[in-house]
Amino acid sequence: MLLDERTGRYFQVNRTGAIIPKELMAGSSVERVAANLARTYPVTPEEASHGVKRLLDQLTEEALVVS
């Protein structure tokens, strides 16, 4: 679960959806997060990269992530 503390809204994410923001906040790049996911889960690096970017787009759209 992700919480938007400004609005009190919760966003439910799956296991990888929880890993992605945690790794990014720890300083990992999008590429490194995708590589870690590809090593851990049965996905290609390209699929993992697409998934990371898609989640970031969604979180940005909800104003949970800013660049």
Residue pairs with C-beta under 8 A, 6 or more apart in sequence:
1 10
1 11
1 12
1 13
1 18
2 10
2 11
2 13
2 18
2 21
2 59
2 64
3 9
3 10
3 11
4 10
4 11
4 62
4 63
4 64
11 62
11 64
13 55
16 37
16 41
16 51
17 55
19 33
19 36
19 37
20 33
20 37
20 51
20 52
20 55
20 56
21 55
21 59
21 65
23 32
23 33
23 36
24 30
24 33
24 56
28 36
30 49
30 52
30 53
30 56
31 49
33 48
33 52
34 45
34 48
34 49
34 51
34 52
35 45
35 48
37 43
37 48
37 51
37 52
38 44
38 45
38 47
38 48
41 48
43 51
56 65
59 65
60 66
60 67
